[in-house]
Amino acid sequence: MAERSTAAVDVADNSDEASLTAQADQSTADGVAKNRERDTDSDEVQESTRTDGSGKTSPPELHSGHKLARRYRLEECVTRLDGFSSWRAVDEKLRRAVGVHILPADHSRARSVLAAARSSALLGDPRFVQVLDAVEENDLVYVVHEWLPDATELTTLLASGPLEPYDAYQMVSQVSSAMAAAHREGLAHLRLNPNAVLRASTGQWRIRGLAVNAALRGVASDTPQRTDTEAIGALLYAALTQRWPYESDAYGLSGLPKDIGLIAPDQVRAGVHRGLSELSMRALVNDGATASRHESPCTTPEELVKAIGEMPRIRPPEPAFTAPPEYQRTSYQQGTYGRQAAHPGATQPVPTPPPPLQSRTGKALKWAVSALLIAALGLGSWQLADALMDQGGKNEDPGQTQTNDGNDKSPKKPASGKPITISGAHDFDPFGDQTEKPSDIGKVYDNSTATYWQTDFYLSADFGRLKPGVGIILDLGKTQQVGKVTVTFVGETSVELRSASADAGSEPTSFDAYTKVAEGTGTTVELKPGKSLKSRYLLVWLTDLPIQPDDGKWRGRVADIKVTS
C-alpha cells in the first residue's frame, strides 16, 4: 500500500487539499451555476480546457501491463483526455477487476481529485461505485474504484428504446435517494449523466464517479444541489422518451427539435406515464422551463425524494404467462411400441387375450387367496363372539352400575390453526430507495424453503446505519383472524410482525400505519400476536441481518412465510 491512501485518509499534511475539502463542504450553498453540464462527450475536451487551462499537462506515458504499487496491472485504456487517463485494471492481490484514473502529480487538478476521491471513499454508500484507493506515488496520482462487469450503463439500455414505467420509476427513486444521502454529507456529483448510471444484474441502480468525475474535468458549481437535481430530471426524461431534453444530441440520444423549447415527455411520446412525466418536468426547472400545469419545482434531491414518495406506487408488470406446448404422447405410451405399422386400408385382427388365471400357477394362487379369506372370516367371527360374551357378563354383574355423567369422555384435541393463503406480497423499503429486490418476492410463499428472497447487501447487521429495516407486505385477500406467522430465514435474523388496521380499506403505504404485534430472532421464527388480531395486510419487518457465509455480506434471506388462523 502506498504512503498516502484511503486507509489513512491523510489530508492534513497538505494545505491545498484542506482548502479543497473545505470548498467541497460549501457545495450545499445555492447560487448561480458556473458550469451547466449539458454538453456531449465530444465537448469534454473543450469544457475541461476552458475551466482551468490544464490541457498543457501531458498525460503520463503508461501502457498495458504496467503495474502501480506492484499490485494494479493496467489492462485497457478506456479514456485518455486532458492530461489524465482511465483504465480497466486487475488487482493482483485480491484477483479482481478494478478501474483506475491516473494523472501526473503536478497536474493542476491532482489535489482536488485526491480530496474528492477520499471524501467519496468515506461515504461508503453501496448505491455508489466505491472508491477503493486514492494514492500519490512516484509523480503520479491515481484513484482505484470498483469495476462492475455485470452492470449495464443507462446509455446502453436506452439504445434499444425507452424504459418501461416500472424500470424508470425504480431508476429515478434509487438515484434520487442516493444523491440525497450524498448531499447530506456535503458531496455532489456534477457529472450525473447516462454514462454514470448503471443497472446491476440484480436490478439495483448504482452511480459511479461521485465527486471524482467532476474533479477530473475541473467542473464546479455554486448550485450543486440544483445541478444534480436537474441532471436526475434529464435522466428520467431520457428514460421515458429516448430523447435528450435539450436541443443538442448527447449520449447517443437525439435532442429536442429546435425553437420549441422544453416540452413534457408525454407530449414527446405517446403512452408515457403521466406521473413520471410531471416529475421529470418538476426537476428540469433551472431555466423556468417547467410548464404552468405542473406542481412546484424540485430544486434538491431531497425534494425529489419527497415528491416520489407522494406518487402512487408503480407496480412491476405481471409476468407474461406462456401456455405450455400440447402434451405429445410417445409411441410407447400409445401402446404401439414394437408393433408393426398397419398397412393403410387393411383391417388388423385383434388377438383375443387368454382367460385370466387358467395356468397351473393361476389355479394355485386362487386356492391360496380363498384359504386366506376363510381364515380371516373365522378369526373375525371368533373375536366378535368373544366381545359380545364379555359385554354380556359385565351387564349381568349385580355389583356394577353404569353412570354416564360426561366426566369420562376423552378430551378433544384443540383444533390447530388453519392455513391462510397469501394472495400477494411485495417488498417494502420506506426509509431507503423504495425498492428491495422486488423480482424474487414470490419465493417467500411458494411453499419451498429451497428458494428465497434476499435483501441488498449492507456493511453491517444494522443495514449499514442507513435505515432501520426493510420488509415484506403480505396481502391475505381479505380481513381475517391471524393466529400465527411462521417465517423461515437463511441465517439467524431479527424480525417484527406488524399489522395494518382491520378496517383499512386499501393497503397502507406508510410505515407508521403498521402496528408491531410480535417479534423474534432465529432461523425459524413463530410470530404470535399477544391478543386477538384481525387484519388483511401484514408487514414482516427485518431489523437485524446475518452475514451470509457464501458471499461474506450482511443481507437478509427469507425462504418461506406461512400464515395460520
C-alpha positions as CSV (number, residue, x, y, z in Angstrom):
1,M,0.0,0.0,0.0
2,A,1.4,3.4,-0.9
3,E,2.2,6.1,1.7
4,R,-1.0,8.0,1.1
5,S,-4.2,6.0,0.7
6,T,-7.8,6.0,1.6
7,A,-7.0,3.7,4.6
8,A,-5.3,6.7,6.3
9,V,-7.4,9.4,4.7
10,D,-4.4,11.7,5.4
11,V,-5.2,15.2,4.1
12,A,-3.9,17.3,7.0
13,D,-0.3,17.3,5.6
14,N,-1.3,19.3,2.5
15,S,-2.8,22.8,2.9
16,D,-4.1,22.7,-0.7
17,E,-6.1,19.5,0.0
18,A,-7.5,21.1,3.2
19,S,-8.8,24.1,1.3
20,L,-10.3,22.0,-1.4
21,T,-12.1,19.8,1.2
22,A,-13.5,23.0,2.8
23,Q,-14.6,24.1,-0.7
24,A,-16.4,20.7,-1.2
25,D,-18.1,21.2,2.2
26,Q,-19.5,24.5,1.0
27,S,-21.2,22.8,-2.0
28,T,-24.6,22.9,-0.5
29,A,-24.9,26.7,-0.8
30,D,-27.1,27.6,-3.8
31,G,-26.4,30.5,-6.2
32,V,-25.7,30.8,-9.9
33,A,-24.2,27.8,-11.7
34,K,-20.7,28.2,-13.0
35,N,-20.8,25.1,-15.3
36,R,-24.0,23.7,-16.7
37,E,-23.5,20.0,-17.5
38,R,-25.3,19.8,-20.9
39,D,-22.5,19.1,-23.3
40,T,-22.0,15.9,-25.2
41,D,-19.0,13.6,-24.6
42,S,-17.4,15.1,-27.7
43,D,-17.3,18.5,-26.0
44,E,-15.4,17.3,-22.9
45,V,-12.0,18.4,-24.1
46,Q,-13.2,22.0,-24.8
47,E,-15.0,22.1,-21.4
48,S,-12.0,20.9,-19.4
49,T,-9.6,23.2,-21.2
50,R,-11.7,26.3,-20.6
51,T,-12.2,25.5,-16.9
52,D,-8.7,25.9,-15.7
53,G,-6.3,25.7,-18.6
54,S,-4.8,22.4,-17.6
55,G,-4.7,21.0,-21.1
56,K,-1.0,21.7,-21.4
57,T,-0.1,19.0,-18.9
58,S,0.9,15.8,-20.9
59,P,-0.6,12.5,-19.7
60,P,1.8,10.0,-18.1
61,E,3.3,7.5,-20.5
62,L,1.7,4.3,-19.5
63,H,0.9,1.1,-21.3
64,S,-0.9,-2.2,-20.9
65,G,0.9,-4.4,-18.4
66,H,2.2,-1.5,-16.4
67,K,1.9,-2.1,-12.6
68,L,1.0,0.5,-10.0
69,A,2.1,-0.1,-6.4
70,R,3.2,-3.6,-7.6
71,R,-0.4,-4.5,-7.4
72,Y,-2.7,-2.9,-10.0
73,R,-1.9,-4.2,-13.5
74,L,-3.2,-1.9,-16.3
75,E,-5.1,-3.9,-18.9
76,E,-7.0,-1.5,-21.3
77,C,-7.2,2.3,-21.6
78,V,-10.8,3.4,-21.8
79,T,-10.4,7.2,-21.7
80,R,-7.4,9.5,-22.4
81,L,-8.4,13.1,-22.0
82,D,-6.9,16.5,-20.9
83,G,-3.9,15.1,-19.1
84,F,-5.4,12.1,-17.4
85,S,-6.3,8.6,-18.4
86,S,-8.8,6.0,-17.2
87,W,-8.0,2.2,-17.3
88,R,-9.5,-1.1,-16.7
89,A,-7.0,-2.9,-14.5
90,V,-6.6,-6.1,-12.3
91,D,-5.9,-6.0,-8.6
92,E,-3.4,-8.9,-8.5
93,K,-3.6,-9.1,-4.7
94,L,-7.3,-9.6,-4.5
95,R,-7.7,-11.1,-8.0
96,R,-10.5,-8.8,-9.2
97,A,-11.1,-6.3,-11.9
98,V,-10.9,-2.6,-10.9
99,G,-11.0,0.8,-12.6
100,V,-8.1,3.3,-12.3
101,H,-7.9,7.1,-13.0
102,I,-4.3,8.3,-13.5
103,L,-2.9,11.8,-13.8
104,P,0.5,13.4,-13.2
105,A,1.2,14.6,-9.6
106,D,1.9,18.1,-11.0
107,H,-1.4,18.3,-12.8
108,S,-3.4,21.4,-11.7
109,R,-6.3,19.2,-10.7
110,A,-4.3,16.4,-8.9
111,R,-5.0,17.8,-5.4
112,S,-8.8,18.2,-6.0
113,V,-9.0,14.7,-7.4
114,L,-7.3,13.2,-4.3
115,A,-9.6,15.2,-2.0
116,A,-12.7,14.2,-3.9
117,A,-11.8,10.5,-4.0
118,R,-11.0,10.4,-0.3
119,S,-14.3,12.2,0.6
120,S,-16.2,9.8,-1.6
121,A,-14.5,6.7,-0.1
122,L,-15.6,7.9,3.4
123,L,-19.2,7.9,2.4
124,G,-19.3,4.1,2.0
125,D,-22.8,4.0,0.5
126,P,-23.3,0.8,-1.6
127,R,-25.5,2.7,-4.0
128,F,-22.4,4.3,-5.4
129,V,-19.5,2.6,-7.1
130,Q,-16.9,2.5,-4.3
131,V,-13.5,4.3,-4.3
132,L,-11.1,1.6,-3.1
133,D,-7.8,3.6,-3.0
134,A,-6.5,7.1,-3.7
135,V,-2.7,7.3,-3.9
136,E,0.1,9.7,-4.7
137,E,3.2,7.8,-5.7
138,N,6.2,8.3,-8.0
139,D,5.0,11.6,-9.6
140,L,1.6,10.0,-10.2
141,V,-1.8,10.4,-8.6
142,Y,-4.2,7.5,-9.2
143,V,-7.7,6.7,-7.9
144,V,-8.8,3.0,-7.8
145,H,-12.5,2.2,-7.9
146,E,-14.8,-0.8,-8.3
147,W,-15.3,-2.4,-11.7
148,L,-18.8,-3.9,-12.3
149,P,-18.6,-6.3,-15.2
150,D,-22.2,-7.4,-14.8
151,A,-23.6,-3.8,-14.8
152,T,-25.0,-2.0,-17.8
153,E,-24.9,1.7,-18.5
154,L,-28.2,3.6,-18.9
155,T,-26.8,4.8,-22.3
156,T,-26.7,1.1,-23.5
157,L,-30.2,0.4,-22.1
158,L,-31.7,3.4,-23.9
159,A,-30.1,2.3,-27.2
160,S,-32.8,-0.3,-27.6
161,G,-35.7,2.0,-26.6
162,P,-37.2,3.9,-23.6
163,L,-37.5,2.1,-20.3
164,E,-40.8,0.6,-19.0
165,P,-42.6,2.8,-16.4
166,Y,-41.6,0.5,-13.6
167,D,-37.9,0.5,-14.5
168,A,-37.9,4.3,-15.0
169,Y,-39.6,4.7,-11.6
170,Q,-37.0,2.4,-9.9
171,M,-34.2,4.3,-11.6
172,V,-35.3,7.8,-10.5
173,S,-36.2,6.6,-7.0
174,Q,-32.9,4.9,-6.3
175,V,-30.7,7.6,-7.9
176,S,-32.6,10.5,-6.1
177,S,-32.4,8.7,-2.8
178,A,-28.6,8.1,-3.2
179,M,-27.9,11.6,-4.2
180,A,-29.9,13.0,-1.3
181,A,-27.7,10.9,1.0
182,A,-24.6,12.2,-0.7
183,H,-25.6,15.8,-0.4
184,R,-26.3,15.4,3.3
185,E,-22.6,14.5,3.6
186,G,-21.6,17.6,1.6
187,L,-20.8,15.6,-1.6
188,A,-22.1,16.4,-5.1
189,H,-21.7,14.6,-8.4
190,L,-22.0,17.4,-11.1
191,R,-21.4,14.9,-13.9
192,L,-24.6,12.8,-13.5
193,N,-25.4,11.6,-17.0
194,P,-26.5,8.3,-18.6
195,N,-22.9,7.1,-18.7
196,A,-22.6,7.4,-14.9
197,V,-25.8,5.5,-14.0
198,L,-25.5,1.7,-14.1
199,R,-28.1,-1.1,-13.6
200,A,-26.6,-4.2,-12.0
201,S,-27.7,-7.8,-12.8
202,T,-29.7,-7.8,-9.6
203,G,-31.8,-4.8,-10.7
204,Q,-30.1,-2.4,-8.4
205,W,-29.1,1.0,-9.8
206,R,-25.7,2.4,-8.9
207,I,-23.9,5.7,-9.6
208,R,-20.2,5.9,-10.4
209,G,-17.9,8.9,-10.3
210,L,-19.3,10.7,-7.3
211,A,-17.3,13.9,-6.9
212,V,-14.3,12.3,-8.7
213,N,-15.6,12.7,-12.3
214,A,-16.2,16.4,-11.8
215,A,-12.8,16.9,-10.1
216,L,-11.1,15.1,-13.0
217,R,-12.6,17.5,-15.5
218,G,-12.5,20.6,-13.3
219,V,-16.3,21.0,-13.2
220,A,-17.6,23.2,-10.4
221,S,-21.0,24.7,-9.5
222,D,-22.3,27.2,-6.9
223,T,-25.6,25.4,-7.0
224,P,-24.6,21.7,-6.7
225,Q,-28.0,20.5,-5.4
226,R,-29.9,22.2,-8.3
227,T,-27.3,20.9,-10.8
228,D,-27.7,17.3,-9.6
229,T,-31.4,17.6,-9.4
230,E,-31.7,18.9,-12.9
231,A,-29.4,16.0,-14.1
232,I,-31.8,13.5,-12.5
233,G,-34.7,15.1,-14.3
234,A,-32.8,14.8,-17.5
235,L,-32.1,11.1,-16.8
236,L,-35.8,10.5,-16.2
237,Y,-36.8,12.4,-19.3
238,A,-34.4,10.3,-21.4
239,A,-35.6,7.1,-19.8
240,L,-39.2,7.9,-20.7
241,T,-38.7,9.3,-24.2
242,Q,-35.3,8.1,-25.5
243,R,-34.6,11.8,-26.2
244,W,-32.2,14.2,-24.5
245,P,-34.2,17.2,-23.1
246,Y,-32.0,19.8,-24.8
247,E,-31.5,20.9,-28.4
248,S,-28.1,19.3,-28.7
249,D,-27.7,15.5,-29.2
250,A,-25.8,13.7,-26.4
251,Y,-25.0,10.3,-25.1
252,G,-26.3,8.6,-28.3
253,L,-29.7,10.3,-27.9
254,S,-31.3,12.8,-30.2
255,G,-32.1,16.2,-28.8
256,L,-35.4,18.0,-28.9
257,P,-36.4,19.9,-32.1
258,K,-35.0,23.5,-32.2
259,D,-37.1,26.5,-31.3
260,I,-39.9,24.6,-29.5
261,G,-38.4,24.7,-26.0
262,L,-38.7,22.0,-23.4
263,I,-42.0,20.1,-23.7
264,A,-43.3,17.4,-21.4
265,P,-42.3,13.8,-22.0
266,D,-46.0,12.7,-22.5
267,Q,-46.1,15.3,-25.4
268,V,-42.9,13.8,-27.0
269,R,-44.0,10.2,-26.9
270,A,-47.4,8.5,-26.6
271,G,-48.1,6.2,-23.7
272,V,-45.7,7.9,-21.2
273,H,-46.7,7.6,-17.6
274,R,-48.3,10.9,-16.6
275,G,-46.9,11.0,-13.0
276,L,-43.3,10.3,-14.1
277,S,-43.7,12.9,-16.9
278,E,-44.7,15.6,-14.5
279,L,-41.9,14.5,-12.1
280,S,-39.2,15.0,-14.7
281,M,-40.6,18.5,-15.6
282,R,-40.5,19.5,-11.9
283,A,-36.8,18.6,-11.8
284,L,-36.0,20.4,-15.0
285,V,-36.7,23.9,-13.7
286,N,-33.4,25.9,-13.9
287,D,-34.4,27.9,-16.9
288,G,-38.0,28.4,-16.0
289,A,-38.9,25.6,-18.4
290,T,-41.5,23.9,-16.2
291,A,-45.0,24.2,-17.7
292,S,-47.6,26.0,-15.6
293,R,-49.8,22.9,-15.3
294,H,-47.1,21.2,-13.2
295,E,-46.7,21.5,-9.5
296,S,-44.0,23.3,-7.6
297,P,-40.4,22.6,-8.9
298,C,-38.0,20.3,-7.1
299,T,-34.6,22.0,-6.7
300,T,-32.8,19.5,-4.4
301,P,-32.6,15.7,-4.5
302,E,-34.3,15.6,-1.0
303,E,-37.4,17.4,-2.5
304,L,-37.3,15.0,-5.4
305,V,-37.4,12.0,-3.0
306,K,-40.3,13.5,-1.2
307,A,-42.2,14.1,-4.5
308,I,-41.6,10.4,-5.5
309,G,-42.9,9.3,-2.1
310,E,-46.1,11.2,-2.7
311,M,-46.7,9.4,-6.0
312,P,-48.8,6.3,-6.2
313,R,-46.5,3.3,-6.2
314,I,-45.9,1.9,-9.7
315,R,-46.1,-1.9,-9.6
316,P,-43.9,-4.2,-11.6
317,P,-45.5,-5.7,-14.7
318,E,-47.3,-9.0,-14.3
319,P,-45.1,-11.9,-15.6
320,A,-46.3,-13.0,-19.0
321,F,-47.8,-16.5,-18.9
322,T,-46.8,-18.7,-21.8
323,A,-49.1,-21.7,-22.3
324,P,-47.1,-25.0,-22.3
325,P,-46.9,-26.9,-25.6
326,E,-49.5,-29.5,-26.1
327,Y,-48.5,-32.8,-24.5
328,Q,-47.3,-35.3,-27.1
329,R,-47.7,-38.9,-26.3
330,T,-44.8,-41.2,-27.3
331,S,-45.4,-44.3,-29.4
332,Y,-44.6,-46.4,-26.3
333,Q,-47.3,-44.6,-24.2
334,Q,-49.8,-45.0,-27.1
335,G,-49.2,-48.8,-26.9
336,T,-47.6,-49.2,-30.3
337,Y,-44.1,-49.9,-29.2
338,G,-42.7,-52.9,-31.0
339,R,-45.7,-53.3,-33.3
340,Q,-45.5,-53.3,-37.0
341,A,-47.1,-50.3,-38.7
342,A,-50.5,-51.1,-40.1
343,H,-51.0,-51.1,-43.8
344,P,-53.4,-48.5,-44.9
345,G,-56.8,-49.9,-45.8
346,A,-56.1,-53.3,-44.2
347,T,-58.1,-54.4,-41.1
348,Q,-55.8,-55.7,-38.4
349,P,-57.1,-58.7,-36.5
350,V,-57.2,-58.1,-32.7
351,P,-55.9,-61.1,-30.8
352,T,-58.2,-62.4,-28.1
353,P,-56.5,-62.3,-24.7
354,P,-56.3,-65.6,-22.9
355,P,-58.7,-66.2,-20.0
356,P,-57.2,-65.0,-16.7
357,L,-55.6,-67.4,-14.2
358,Q,-56.0,-70.5,-16.3
359,S,-52.5,-71.8,-15.9
360,R,-51.3,-74.1,-13.1
361,T,-49.8,-71.1,-11.2
362,G,-53.0,-69.2,-11.5
363,K,-55.0,-72.1,-10.0
364,A,-52.7,-72.3,-7.1
365,L,-53.0,-68.6,-6.5
366,K,-56.8,-68.8,-6.5
367,W,-56.8,-71.6,-3.8
368,A,-54.3,-69.6,-1.6
369,V,-56.4,-66.5,-1.7
370,S,-59.6,-68.5,-0.9
371,A,-57.9,-70.1,2.1
372,L,-56.8,-66.7,3.4
373,L,-60.3,-65.3,3.1
374,I,-61.8,-68.2,5.0
375,A,-59.2,-67.9,7.8
376,A,-59.8,-64.1,8.1
377,L,-63.6,-64.7,8.3
378,G,-63.2,-67.3,11.0
379,L,-60.9,-65.1,13.1
380,G,-63.2,-62.1,12.9
381,S,-66.3,-64.2,13.9
382,W,-64.4,-65.6,16.9
383,Q,-63.3,-62.1,18.1
384,L,-66.8,-60.7,17.7
385,A,-68.4,-63.5,19.7
386,D,-65.8,-63.1,22.5
387,A,-66.5,-59.4,22.7
388,L,-70.3,-59.9,22.9
389,M,-69.9,-62.5,25.7
390,D,-67.6,-60.2,27.6
391,Q,-70.1,-57.3,27.5
392,G,-73.0,-59.6,28.5
393,G,-71.1,-60.7,31.5
394,K,-70.4,-57.2,32.7
395,N,-74.1,-56.2,32.3
396,E,-75.2,-59.2,34.4
397,D,-72.9,-58.3,37.3
398,P,-75.2,-57.1,40.2
399,G,-72.5,-55.2,41.9
400,Q,-71.8,-53.0,38.9
401,T,-73.8,-49.9,37.9
402,Q,-73.3,-47.8,34.8
403,T,-73.1,-44.0,35.1
404,N,-72.6,-41.5,32.3
405,D,-72.0,-38.0,33.7
406,G,-69.8,-36.9,30.9
407,N,-66.6,-36.9,33.0
408,D,-65.2,-40.0,31.3
409,K,-65.3,-38.5,27.8
410,S,-62.0,-38.5,26.1
411,P,-60.7,-34.9,25.8
412,K,-60.8,-33.4,22.4
413,K,-57.6,-32.1,20.9
414,P,-57.6,-28.4,20.4
415,A,-58.1,-27.6,16.7
416,S,-54.9,-26.4,15.1
417,G,-54.9,-23.1,13.1
418,K,-56.0,-23.4,9.5
419,P,-53.5,-22.2,6.9
420,I,-54.3,-18.8,5.4
421,T,-53.5,-18.3,1.7
422,I,-51.3,-15.3,0.9
423,S,-52.8,-13.7,-2.1
424,G,-49.9,-11.3,-2.8
425,A,-46.8,-9.8,-1.5
426,H,-44.3,-7.1,-2.3
427,D,-41.1,-5.5,-0.9
428,F,-41.3,-2.5,1.4
429,D,-38.4,-0.1,1.8
430,P,-39.9,3.2,3.1
431,F,-36.6,4.5,4.6
432,G,-34.4,3.7,1.6
433,D,-34.7,3.8,-2.2
434,Q,-38.3,2.4,-2.1
435,T,-37.3,-1.0,-3.5
436,E,-35.6,-4.1,-2.3
437,K,-35.2,-7.0,-4.9
438,P,-38.9,-7.0,-6.0
439,S,-38.4,-9.6,-8.7
440,D,-37.9,-12.5,-6.2
441,I,-40.7,-11.7,-3.7
442,G,-42.8,-14.6,-4.9
443,K,-40.3,-17.0,-3.4
444,V,-41.4,-16.2,0.1
445,Y,-44.7,-18.0,-0.3
446,D,-44.0,-20.7,-2.9
447,N,-44.1,-23.5,-0.3
448,S,-40.4,-24.2,-0.8
449,T,-37.5,-23.4,1.5
450,A,-35.0,-24.2,-1.2
451,T,-35.7,-20.7,-2.8
452,Y,-35.5,-17.4,-1.0
453,W,-36.0,-13.6,-1.4
454,Q,-32.9,-11.6,-0.3
455,T,-32.2,-8.0,0.6
456,D,-29.4,-5.9,-0.9
457,F,-26.1,-6.3,0.9
458,Y,-25.1,-3.9,3.6
459,L,-21.9,-3.0,5.5
460,S,-23.2,-4.2,8.9
461,A,-26.1,-6.1,10.6
462,D,-28.0,-2.8,11.2
463,F,-28.3,-2.0,7.5
464,G,-25.0,-0.1,7.5
465,R,-26.8,2.5,9.7
466,L,-28.6,3.7,6.5
467,K,-32.1,2.7,7.7
468,P,-33.9,0.9,10.5
469,G,-35.0,-2.1,8.4
470,V,-36.7,-3.4,5.3
471,G,-39.7,-5.8,5.0
472,I,-42.4,-7.6,3.0
473,I,-46.1,-6.6,3.0
474,L,-48.4,-9.7,2.8
475,D,-51.9,-9.4,1.4
476,L,-54.3,-12.0,2.8
477,G,-57.0,-11.2,0.2
478,K,-59.5,-10.1,2.9
479,T,-59.6,-9.2,6.6
480,Q,-59.0,-12.5,8.6
481,Q,-58.2,-13.8,12.1
482,V,-54.5,-14.2,12.3
483,G,-53.2,-16.6,14.9
484,K,-49.5,-17.1,13.9
485,V,-47.0,-16.2,11.2
486,T,-44.0,-18.5,10.8
487,V,-41.0,-17.1,9.0
488,T,-38.1,-19.3,7.8
489,F,-34.8,-17.4,7.2
490,V,-31.4,-18.3,5.8
491,G,-29.2,-17.3,8.8
492,E,-30.3,-16.0,12.2
493,T,-32.4,-12.9,11.6
494,S,-34.3,-10.5,13.9
495,V,-37.8,-9.7,12.7
496,E,-41.0,-8.0,13.8
497,L,-44.6,-8.7,12.8
498,R,-46.6,-5.6,12.1
499,S,-50.2,-5.3,11.0
500,A,-52.5,-2.8,9.4
501,S,-55.8,-1.8,11.0
502,A,-58.6,-4.3,10.4
503,D,-60.8,-1.6,8.8
504,A,-58.1,-0.4,6.4
505,G,-59.9,-0.1,3.0
506,S,-56.7,-0.2,1.0
507,E,-53.1,-1.2,1.6
508,P,-51.3,1.5,3.7
509,T,-48.1,2.9,2.2
510,S,-46.5,4.5,5.3
511,F,-44.5,2.6,7.9
512,D,-46.4,4.3,10.8
513,A,-49.7,2.7,9.6
514,Y,-48.4,-0.8,10.7
515,T,-48.5,-1.6,14.4
516,K,-46.0,-4.1,16.0
517,V,-47.7,-7.2,17.3
518,A,-44.9,-9.7,17.7
519,E,-41.1,-10.0,17.4
520,G,-38.4,-12.7,17.5
521,T,-35.0,-13.8,16.4
522,G,-33.8,-17.1,14.8
523,T,-33.8,-19.1,11.6
524,T,-37.4,-20.2,12.0
525,V,-39.4,-17.7,14.0
526,E,-43.0,-18.1,15.1
527,L,-44.6,-14.7,15.5
528,K,-47.8,-15.0,17.7
529,P,-49.7,-11.8,18.4
530,G,-50.3,-11.2,22.1
531,K,-54.0,-10.6,21.6
532,S,-56.7,-11.4,19.0
533,L,-55.6,-10.0,15.7
534,K,-57.7,-9.3,12.6
535,S,-56.1,-7.8,9.5
536,R,-55.7,-8.1,5.8
537,Y,-52.3,-6.5,5.4
538,L,-49.3,-7.8,7.4
539,L,-45.7,-6.4,7.4
540,V,-42.8,-8.8,8.1
541,W,-40.2,-6.3,9.1
542,L,-36.5,-7.3,9.2
543,T,-34.5,-5.4,11.8
544,D,-31.2,-7.2,12.1
545,L,-29.4,-9.1,9.3
546,P,-27.0,-12.1,9.4
547,I,-23.7,-12.3,7.5
548,Q,-24.1,-14.9,4.7
549,P,-21.3,-17.4,4.5
550,D,-21.4,-17.8,0.7
551,D,-20.6,-14.2,-0.1
552,G,-19.5,-12.8,3.3
553,K,-22.0,-9.9,3.1
554,W,-24.7,-8.7,5.5
555,R,-28.1,-9.5,4.0
556,G,-31.4,-11.0,4.9
557,R,-32.8,-14.0,3.2
558,V,-36.4,-15.1,3.7
559,A,-37.1,-18.7,2.5
560,D,-40.7,-19.2,3.5
561,I,-43.6,-17.4,5.2
562,K,-46.7,-19.3,6.4
563,V,-49.8,-17.6,8.0
564,T,-52.3,-19.6,10.1
565,S,-55.6,-18.6,11.8
